[in-house]
């Protein structure tokens, strides 16, 4: 089975599991309360099989999280998701503790819980997302009447696409109507739909941008071109607030593993790429083509900085396209409000002799 097809199967299984847990697991508060009565022996970690989550893939494959968590007597249990909303469902159900995730699902979790459920504790990746389209599509005007995909309704790339289209004078609806039909679907399914002629392109993260290009698409919009200095948060790390409060030592140990993964990526990109492919092999039974991996790698910057100003800007984009209620954000305390807690990551960075990160 090809990598795209296997990733679709992984995503479907993870989505089903998270929805089941949401239905029967009760509230995050209740689950956290029951956890507090017992010693935590495993850290439940969510991530996506995307290149923009390479620190998670490298950290898992190279045993960096395992090594960092061993002194506090904790193992790590990873779960792969297709996109952020599914991971948030699992987190709200109390079945995840920490997750690598995009900014817009982060904002939604913060707003829906009135600022209570999650905290951003570090950054992971910047960049690595683009709008890819059929070669004959030369500009935004040529997208009218076309169909595009995103990973999931309300996820980071879905918001980015809808906002950019609105800026170009093109309308969309959550039902797939408007000037441009946006049909959210798992990344592997979108790529298959493009090959079958069912869609005309997609706004996706790496390595899917490079997979589409390999399939004959071209990049119409590199999202880096839309942000100052080309920097914008693609992936940050969130934790359940109650888990952070109850187990700060575990959170700090995990972040030591995260920084170790970032160091490994920076010190030896070739070895890091090999680790990413080995991780994908373990997860899906297949690996990325070397040309796809190399092309995708060049588009992503891996960083512990959560780039909070760009998350705040993303929230305004989500409000503009009707996927987020400004009133809910205000009720949560506004942004950045209490969303960020970088105490632990700054302690880890200081111990490693690295610059600290900050919030606006």
Secondary structure by P-SEA (a helix, b strand, c coil): ccaaaaaaaaaaaaaaaaaaaaaccccaaaaaaaaaaccccbbbbbbcccccaaaaaaaaaaaaaaaaacccbbbbbbbbbcccaaaaaaaaacccccccccaaaaaaaaaaaccccbbbccccccccbbbbcccccccccccccbbbbccccccaaaaaaaaaaaaacbbbcccccccbbbbbccaaaaaaaaaaccccccccccaaaaaaaaacccccccccccccccccccbbbbccaaaaaacaaaaaaaaaaaaaaaaaaaacaaaaaaaaaaaaaaaccccccaaaaaaaaaacccccccaaaaaaaaaaaaaaaccccaaaaaaacccccccccaaaaaaaaaaacbbbbbcc
